[in-house]
Amino acid sequence: MRLHPSFLILCLLTVLACSKQEIQADIHIKNGTVYNGLDSTSQQQSIAIKGEKIIFVGDEASVNIIATETIDATGHIVCPGFIDPHTHADQDLKKPKTSHNLPYLMQGVTTVVVGNDGRSLFPVDTFRAVYEKHGIGTNVVMMTGHGTLRNLVVGRSNRKASEEEMLNMQKALQREMENGSFGLTTGLFYAPGSYSDTEEVIALAKVSAKYGGIYESHLRDEGSYSVGLKAAIEEAIEIGRKADIPVNIAHIKCLGADVWQQSSELVKLIEKSRAEGLDVTANQYPYDASSTGLLPATVPRWAESGGKDSLFIRYNQKDLRQKILEETLANITRRGGPDKLLLVKVQDSTLLNKTLLEISEALNLPAEQTVYEIMRNNDPKVASFNMTTEDIHEFMRQEWTVTCSDGTIGHPRKYGSFPRKYRKYVKEDKVISVARFINNSSAKTASIFKIPNRGVLQEGYFADVIIFDPETFEDKADYTNAFEQSEGLAYSIINGDFVVKKGLFNGKLNGRVLKK
């Protein structure tokens, strides 16, 4: 008997189907445009997740995936969850009511680094226990702040640490590293970190290096306040060289008219150090306004030695008041003038979203004097509009610059950094490609901070996966309403389980305190 060709084909297909590898999974993501975090192009692939891990990435035609839940990601981008290397999310994570970390989750962030700018919750083992007790929405990487150590051991005085104090800081950092800290951060622009010299930081960075940690630094100067921006970057590189430790420059920028257009020169400086074998990288938030306290933005460091009370004691002394006011005016000028300083967080609600210029005109006082009138009963934060588009683009184009938020209350970057970078700098301005944006928001960051088995869509890696709509993924927060959640995130999976489904947070706290 002669068999019909179509019957033979059907039999062959049946045999092939039966011979396919069968994969049992919890979640199957199919039909999406997949960026794996490493490659420069996307692929049409399927992803299977079992438990907390990715168990398959590839062509679905080659396997038979049987899953509890299947997500059709047609028209969407599938990529590793974003890793934010510079946040202040520890202030939310430590409180049960805000430990969901929703401002970050809705940006597609699945891991945050905390303890930046030299300020950390201390000690790490205590706060790990706090996080684990009430649960957290994102993964967290804990760092240790130099300023925190100095404040505990030396205090807020403007002086050099003694040998005994130096030894005590090193011992404290050693304990932090042994208990899970990923490295040392500094805020050399801020007191009390600003009171230290380079050798003090090198001595501490060596402790971090001994435990395989990194060094992340808010530079001593991002403008022309003290040593200057170039010298501050040279200091960071020197610390990396002498401590034999990777260096990540925090929220790299050219802050103020005195240093505008220096980005190309600074890129060459960093490239030269990298060519010499030093591991120097940077992170950057995608905004033209920085955010900090009104005090550190305007007040001379020597005047605040000992804290705010000591500042006002000096301010009320006739022989010091004029000098303080003159240097405050110089700092306001460096920031672009009083009209460039917008109050975004302040206890007196009548001052919120007003510029220093507007407040000084209402009080009929010079801007420099107005600073102290505001600070008497407030601890205000400001958005400082003093960066140029050219410098932002130049730093962003570098393959060693990764995305961060430096999220703080009152600045839209806490709610919008990653979607804003995609919307403005990928889609609109076309400064970088989609792949560069994703890679430098995931795998590259994981590599810099030595976060194992995350940041890449790869078999055996932890399943931190996001799915977003490339047409609607965008920031909604701005300087007048900084608390708007970003939109366009369809799904977020952290450690193998959903936290965002069909654009909505499901209330699950899947995050973990990560270990080196």
C-alpha positions as CSV (number, residue, x, y, z in Angstrom):
1,M,0.0,0.0,0.0
2,R,1.3,3.4,-1.0
3,L,1.1,6.1,1.7
4,H,0.0,9.7,0.8
5,P,2.9,12.2,1.1
6,S,0.9,14.5,3.4
7,F,0.4,11.5,5.8
8,L,4.2,10.9,5.8
9,I,4.9,14.6,6.6
10,L,2.4,14.5,9.5
11,C,4.0,11.4,10.9
12,L,7.5,13.0,10.6
13,L,6.2,16.2,12.4
14,T,4.7,14.0,15.2
15,V,8.0,12.1,15.6
16,L,9.9,15.4,15.8
17,A,7.5,16.9,18.3
18,C,7.8,13.8,20.5
19,S,11.6,14.1,20.3
20,K,11.7,17.7,21.5
21,Q,13.0,18.4,25.0
22,E,10.2,19.0,27.4
23,I,10.6,21.8,29.8
24,Q,8.4,22.1,32.9
25,A,8.2,25.8,33.9
26,D,6.3,28.1,36.2
27,I,6.4,31.0,33.7
28,H,6.8,31.0,30.0
29,I,7.4,34.4,28.2
30,K,7.0,34.2,24.4
31,N,6.8,36.4,21.3
32,G,8.7,39.3,22.9
33,T,11.6,41.3,21.6
34,V,14.4,40.1,23.9
35,Y,17.4,42.1,24.9
36,N,19.6,39.9,27.1
37,G,21.6,42.6,28.7
38,L,24.9,41.8,26.8
39,D,24.3,41.8,23.1
40,S,23.9,44.9,20.9
41,T,20.9,43.5,19.1
42,S,17.6,42.0,20.1
43,Q,16.2,38.5,19.3
44,Q,12.8,36.9,19.1
45,Q,13.2,34.3,21.9
46,S,11.2,32.5,24.5
47,I,12.1,32.5,28.2
48,A,11.2,29.8,30.7
49,I,11.4,30.4,34.5
50,K,11.3,27.7,37.2
51,G,11.5,28.6,40.8
52,E,13.8,31.6,41.2
53,K,15.9,30.9,38.1
54,I,15.8,31.2,34.3
55,I,16.0,27.7,32.9
56,F,15.7,28.4,29.2
57,V,16.4,31.2,26.8
58,G,16.1,30.4,23.1
59,D,14.1,29.4,20.1
60,E,10.8,27.9,21.3
61,A,10.6,25.7,18.2
62,S,13.4,23.6,19.6
63,V,11.7,22.7,22.9
64,N,8.3,21.9,24.3
65,I,7.6,24.3,27.2
66,I,4.9,23.4,29.6
67,A,4.2,26.2,32.0
68,T,1.8,27.2,34.7
69,E,1.5,30.7,33.3
70,T,2.3,31.9,29.8
71,I,2.8,35.6,28.9
72,D,2.4,36.6,25.3
73,A,4.8,39.6,25.0
74,T,4.0,40.5,21.4
75,G,4.9,44.1,20.7
76,H,6.8,44.4,24.0
77,I,10.5,44.5,25.1
78,V,11.7,41.7,27.4
79,C,14.9,42.4,29.3
80,P,16.7,42.0,32.6
81,G,15.3,44.0,35.4
82,F,17.2,47.3,35.9
83,I,19.8,47.7,38.6
84,D,20.1,51.2,40.1
85,P,23.6,51.7,41.5
86,H,23.0,55.0,43.3
87,T,19.9,55.5,45.4
88,H,18.7,56.6,48.8
89,A,16.1,53.9,48.9
90,D,17.2,52.6,52.3
91,Q,15.1,55.4,53.8
92,D,12.0,53.7,52.4
93,L,13.1,50.1,52.6
94,K,13.6,50.4,56.4
95,K,9.9,51.3,56.9
96,P,7.2,48.6,56.5
97,K,4.7,51.1,54.9
98,T,7.2,52.0,52.1
99,S,9.4,48.9,51.8
100,H,7.6,47.9,48.6
101,N,9.9,50.5,46.9
102,L,7.2,51.2,44.4
103,P,8.8,54.4,42.8
104,Y,11.6,52.1,41.7
105,L,9.5,49.0,40.9
106,M,7.3,50.9,38.4
107,Q,10.5,52.1,36.6
108,G,11.5,48.5,35.9
109,V,14.1,48.5,38.7
110,T,14.5,45.1,40.4
111,T,17.7,45.8,42.4
112,V,18.8,49.0,44.2
113,V,22.2,49.9,45.7
114,V,22.0,51.8,49.0
115,G,24.4,53.5,51.4
116,N,25.6,56.0,48.7
117,D,27.2,59.4,49.1
118,G,29.0,58.3,52.2
119,R,25.8,57.9,54.2
120,S,24.7,54.4,55.1
121,L,22.4,52.7,57.7
122,F,24.8,51.2,60.2
123,P,25.5,48.3,60.9
124,V,24.5,46.3,57.8
125,D,23.6,43.2,59.7
126,T,21.0,45.0,61.8
127,F,19.3,46.5,58.8
128,R,19.5,43.3,56.8
129,A,17.4,41.8,59.7
130,V,15.0,44.7,59.5
131,Y,14.5,44.2,55.7
132,E,14.1,40.5,56.0
133,K,11.6,40.8,58.9
134,H,9.0,43.0,57.1
135,G,10.0,42.2,53.5
136,I,11.2,44.4,50.6
137,G,9.9,45.0,47.1
138,T,13.2,45.0,45.3
139,N,16.5,43.4,45.8
140,V,19.0,45.5,47.7
141,V,22.8,45.8,47.7
142,M,24.2,47.3,50.8
143,M,27.2,49.6,50.9
144,T,29.0,51.3,53.7
145,G,29.4,55.1,54.0
146,H,32.7,56.7,54.9
147,G,30.8,59.7,56.3
148,T,28.8,57.4,58.5
149,L,32.0,55.8,59.9
150,R,33.7,59.2,60.4
151,N,30.7,60.6,62.1
152,L,30.6,57.6,64.5
153,V,34.3,57.7,65.3
154,V,35.5,61.2,64.8
155,G,32.3,63.3,64.8
156,R,31.5,66.3,62.6
157,S,34.6,68.3,63.4
158,N,36.8,69.7,60.7
159,R,40.0,67.9,61.6
160,K,42.2,65.0,60.6
161,A,41.5,61.6,62.2
162,S,44.0,60.4,64.7
163,E,45.8,57.1,64.2
164,E,43.5,55.5,66.8
165,E,40.4,56.9,65.1
166,M,41.7,55.7,61.7
167,L,42.2,52.2,63.1
168,N,38.7,52.2,64.6
169,M,37.2,53.2,61.2
170,Q,39.1,50.5,59.5
171,K,37.9,47.9,62.0
172,A,34.3,49.1,61.7
173,L,34.5,48.8,57.9
174,Q,36.1,45.4,58.1
175,R,33.1,44.2,60.2
176,E,30.7,45.7,57.6
177,M,32.5,43.9,54.8
178,E,32.4,40.6,56.7
179,N,28.7,41.1,57.3
180,G,27.8,41.6,53.6
181,S,28.7,45.1,52.5
182,F,29.6,45.3,48.9
183,G,32.0,48.2,49.4
184,L,32.8,51.7,50.5
185,T,31.1,54.9,49.4
186,T,32.1,58.5,50.0
187,G,30.5,61.9,49.9
188,L,33.6,64.0,49.9
189,F,31.6,67.1,49.0
190,Y,29.6,66.8,52.2
191,A,30.5,67.1,55.8
192,P,32.0,65.2,57.5
193,G,33.5,63.4,54.5
194,S,34.8,66.7,53.2
195,Y,37.0,67.0,56.3
196,S,39.0,63.9,55.4
197,D,42.2,63.8,53.3
198,T,42.9,61.5,50.4
199,E,45.1,59.2,52.5
200,E,42.3,58.6,54.9
201,V,40.0,57.4,52.1
202,I,42.8,55.3,50.6
203,A,43.3,53.5,53.9
204,L,39.6,52.6,54.1
205,A,39.4,51.7,50.4
206,K,42.1,49.2,51.0
207,V,39.9,47.4,53.5
208,S,37.1,47.3,51.0
209,A,39.5,45.9,48.4
210,K,40.7,43.2,50.7
211,Y,37.2,41.8,50.7
212,G,36.6,42.1,47.0
213,G,34.5,45.3,47.4
214,I,34.4,48.4,45.3
215,Y,34.7,52.2,45.9
216,E,31.9,54.5,44.8
217,S,32.4,58.2,45.3
218,H,30.4,61.4,45.3
219,L,33.5,63.5,44.3
220,R,35.0,66.1,46.5
221,D,34.0,68.7,43.9
222,E,31.7,68.5,40.9
223,G,32.2,72.1,40.0
224,S,34.5,74.8,41.3
225,Y,33.7,74.8,45.0
226,S,37.1,73.6,46.3
227,V,39.7,71.6,44.4
228,G,37.7,71.7,41.1
229,L,36.1,68.9,39.1
230,K,39.1,67.6,37.2
231,A,41.2,67.4,40.4
232,A,38.4,65.6,42.2
233,I,38.2,63.0,39.4
234,E,42.0,62.7,39.6
235,E,41.7,62.1,43.4
236,A,39.2,59.3,42.8
237,I,41.5,57.7,40.3
238,E,44.4,58.0,42.7
239,I,42.4,56.3,45.4
240,G,41.6,53.4,43.0
241,R,45.3,53.1,42.0
242,K,46.7,53.2,45.5
243,A,44.1,51.0,47.0
244,D,43.9,48.6,44.0
245,I,40.2,48.8,43.9
246,P,37.5,49.4,41.2
247,V,36.2,53.0,41.2
248,N,32.7,54.1,40.3
249,I,32.2,57.8,40.0
250,A,28.7,58.8,41.4
251,H,26.3,60.7,39.2
252,I,29.0,62.1,37.0
253,K,28.3,65.7,35.8
254,C,29.8,69.2,35.1
255,L,28.0,71.2,37.8
256,G,27.9,74.9,37.1
257,A,29.1,77.4,34.4
258,D,32.7,77.3,35.7
259,V,33.1,73.7,34.5
260,W,30.6,73.5,31.6
261,Q,32.1,71.8,28.4
262,Q,34.8,70.0,30.4
263,S,33.2,66.6,29.8
264,S,35.3,65.7,26.7
265,E,38.5,66.4,28.6
266,L,37.3,64.4,31.6
267,V,36.3,61.5,29.4
268,K,39.8,61.4,28.0
269,L,41.2,61.4,31.6
270,I,39.1,58.4,32.5
271,E,39.9,56.6,29.3
272,K,43.6,57.1,29.9
273,S,43.3,55.6,33.4
274,R,41.3,52.6,32.0
275,A,43.9,52.1,29.3
276,E,46.5,51.9,32.1
277,G,44.5,49.0,33.6
278,L,42.5,50.8,36.2
279,D,38.8,49.9,36.6
280,V,37.2,53.3,36.5
281,T,33.5,53.7,35.7
282,A,30.6,56.1,36.4
283,N,26.9,56.3,36.9
284,Q,24.6,59.1,35.7
285,Y,21.0,60.3,36.2
286,P,19.3,61.6,33.1
287,Y,18.3,65.1,34.3
288,D,19.8,68.6,33.9
289,A,19.1,69.5,37.5
290,S,20.9,68.1,40.5
291,S,19.3,67.8,43.9
292,T,20.9,68.3,47.3
293,G,20.3,70.2,50.6
294,L,20.2,74.0,50.5
295,L,22.9,73.9,53.2
296,P,25.6,71.9,51.3
297,A,24.7,73.7,48.1
298,T,25.4,77.1,49.5
299,V,27.1,77.1,52.9
300,P,30.9,77.0,53.2
301,R,32.1,73.7,54.7
302,W,34.3,75.3,57.4
303,A,31.3,77.2,58.7
304,E,29.2,74.1,59.3
305,S,31.9,72.2,61.2
306,G,30.2,70.7,64.2
307,G,26.7,70.8,62.7
308,K,23.9,73.2,62.1
309,D,23.9,74.7,65.6
310,S,27.6,75.5,65.3
311,L,26.9,77.1,61.9
312,F,24.4,79.6,63.4
313,I,26.7,80.3,66.3
314,R,29.3,81.4,63.8
315,Y,26.7,83.2,61.6
316,N,25.7,85.3,64.6
317,Q,29.2,86.5,65.3
318,K,29.9,89.8,63.6
319,D,33.5,89.0,62.7
320,L,32.4,85.8,60.9
321,R,29.0,86.7,59.5
322,Q,30.3,88.8,56.6
323,K,32.8,86.1,55.5
324,I,30.1,83.5,55.6
325,L,27.7,85.6,53.5
326,E,30.4,86.4,50.9
327,E,31.2,82.7,50.5
328,T,27.5,81.8,50.4
329,L,26.9,84.3,47.6
330,A,29.9,82.8,45.7
331,N,28.4,79.3,46.0
332,I,25.0,80.6,44.9
333,T,26.7,82.1,41.9
334,R,28.4,78.8,41.1
335,R,25.0,77.2,41.1
336,G,23.8,79.6,38.4
337,G,22.2,82.2,40.6
338,P,19.3,82.2,43.0
339,D,16.7,81.7,40.2
340,K,18.3,78.3,39.5
341,L,17.7,77.0,43.0
342,L,14.2,75.5,43.4
343,L,13.0,74.4,46.9
344,V,11.6,70.9,46.4
345,K,11.4,69.8,50.0
346,V,10.8,72.1,52.9
347,Q,8.9,72.0,56.2
348,D,7.3,75.4,55.5
349,S,4.8,74.5,52.7
350,T,4.6,78.2,51.7
351,L,8.1,78.0,50.3
352,L,7.7,74.7,48.3
353,N,8.3,75.0,44.6
354,K,9.6,78.5,44.9
355,T,13.1,79.6,43.9
356,L,15.6,81.2,46.2
357,L,15.2,84.4,44.1
358,E,11.4,84.4,44.6
359,I,11.8,83.9,48.4
360,S,14.5,86.6,48.7
361,E,12.4,89.1,46.8
362,A,9.4,88.4,49.1
363,L,11.5,88.8,52.2
364,N,13.3,91.9,50.7
365,L,16.6,90.4,51.6
366,P,19.8,89.4,49.6
367,A,19.7,85.8,48.4
368,E,22.7,84.9,50.6
369,Q,21.0,86.2,53.7
370,T,17.7,84.5,52.7
371,V,19.5,81.1,52.8
372,Y,20.0,81.4,56.6
373,E,16.5,82.7,57.2
374,I,15.1,79.7,55.4
375,M,17.3,77.3,57.3
376,R,16.5,78.6,60.8
377,N,13.4,76.4,61.0
378,N,13.7,74.2,57.9
379,D,16.0,71.5,56.5
380,P,15.3,72.3,52.8
381,K,16.3,70.4,49.7
382,V,16.7,72.1,46.3
383,A,16.8,71.2,42.7
384,S,19.7,73.0,41.1
385,F,19.5,73.7,37.4
386,N,23.1,73.9,36.3
387,M,24.1,71.3,33.7
388,T,24.3,71.5,29.9
389,T,22.9,69.1,27.4
390,E,26.3,68.7,25.7
391,D,27.9,67.4,28.9
392,I,25.0,65.1,29.7
393,H,25.2,63.5,26.2
394,E,29.0,63.2,26.3
395,F,29.0,61.2,29.6
396,M,26.0,59.2,28.5
397,R,27.6,57.9,25.3
398,Q,30.5,56.2,27.2
399,E,30.2,52.5,27.5
400,W,31.4,52.7,31.1
401,T,28.6,55.0,32.2
402,V,25.6,53.3,33.7
403,T,22.1,54.6,34.6
404,C,21.3,55.7,38.1
405,S,18.6,57.7,39.8
406,D,20.2,59.2,43.0
407,G,16.5,59.2,44.0
408,T,15.6,61.8,46.6
409,I,12.3,63.2,47.8
410,G,11.1,66.1,45.7
411,H,13.2,65.4,42.6
412,P,11.4,63.6,39.7
413,R,14.4,61.3,39.3
414,K,13.2,59.1,42.2
415,Y,10.1,58.2,40.1
416,G,11.3,58.6,36.5
417,S,15.0,58.1,35.8
418,F,15.0,54.9,33.8
419,P,11.9,55.5,31.7
420,R,13.0,59.1,31.2
421,K,16.4,58.0,29.8
422,Y,14.6,55.6,27.4
423,R,12.0,58.2,26.4
424,K,14.2,61.2,26.0
425,Y,17.7,59.9,25.2
426,V,16.9,56.8,23.3
427,K,13.6,57.5,21.4
428,E,13.6,61.3,21.1
429,D,17.2,62.5,21.1
430,K,18.8,59.2,19.9
431,V,21.9,59.7,22.0
432,I,22.2,56.0,22.7
433,S,20.6,52.8,21.3
434,V,17.9,50.7,23.0
435,A,20.5,47.9,23.6
436,R,23.0,50.3,25.2
437,F,20.3,51.7,27.4
438,I,19.3,48.2,28.6
439,N,22.8,46.8,28.9
440,N,24.0,49.8,30.9
441,S,21.0,49.6,33.1
442,S,21.4,45.9,33.9
443,A,24.4,43.7,33.1
444,K,27.0,46.4,33.1
445,T,25.9,47.6,36.5
446,A,25.9,44.1,37.9
447,S,29.4,43.6,36.6
448,I,30.7,46.9,38.1
449,F,29.2,46.2,41.5
450,K,30.1,42.5,41.4
451,I,26.5,41.4,41.8
452,P,26.6,37.6,41.0
453,N,24.1,35.9,38.6
454,R,21.9,38.9,37.9
455,G,21.5,41.5,35.2
456,V,21.5,39.1,32.3
457,L,18.8,36.9,30.7
458,Q,20.8,33.7,30.8
459,E,20.1,30.1,31.9
460,G,21.0,29.6,35.5
461,Y,20.7,33.3,36.4
462,F,18.2,34.7,38.8
463,A,14.9,35.5,37.2
464,D,14.7,39.3,37.5
465,V,12.9,40.1,34.3
466,I,10.8,43.0,33.1
467,I,8.5,43.5,30.1
468,F,7.6,47.0,28.9
469,D,5.7,48.6,26.1
470,P,8.3,50.5,23.9
471,E,5.5,52.9,22.8
472,T,4.3,53.9,26.3
473,F,7.2,53.4,28.7
474,E,7.9,56.9,30.0
475,D,8.3,59.1,33.0
476,K,5.4,61.2,34.4
477,A,7.1,63.0,37.3
478,D,8.4,66.5,36.9
479,Y,9.7,69.3,39.1
480,T,6.2,70.6,40.0
481,N,4.8,67.1,40.7
482,A,7.7,64.8,41.5
483,F,5.6,61.9,42.9
484,E,4.0,60.5,39.7
485,Q,4.6,56.9,38.9
486,S,6.1,56.0,35.6
487,E,4.0,54.2,33.0
488,G,4.4,51.5,30.4
489,L,5.8,48.7,32.6
490,A,3.6,45.6,31.8
491,Y,5.3,42.9,34.0
492,S,8.1,42.7,36.5
493,I,9.4,39.4,37.8
494,I,11.8,39.4,40.8
495,N,13.4,36.2,42.0
496,G,11.1,34.2,39.7
497,D,7.7,35.6,40.8
498,F,5.5,38.4,39.6
499,V,5.4,41.7,41.4
500,V,3.8,43.7,38.6
501,K,1.2,42.1,36.4
502,K,-0.5,43.9,33.5
503,G,0.8,47.2,34.8
504,L,-0.3,46.8,38.4
505,F,1.7,46.1,41.6
506,N,0.3,42.9,43.2
507,G,1.6,43.7,46.7
508,K,4.2,40.9,46.8
509,L,7.5,41.6,48.4
510,N,9.9,39.4,46.5
511,G,13.1,41.3,47.1
512,R,16.1,40.0,48.9
513,V,19.2,41.4,50.6
514,L,21.9,40.3,48.1
515,K,25.3,38.8,49.0
516,K,28.6,39.0,47.3
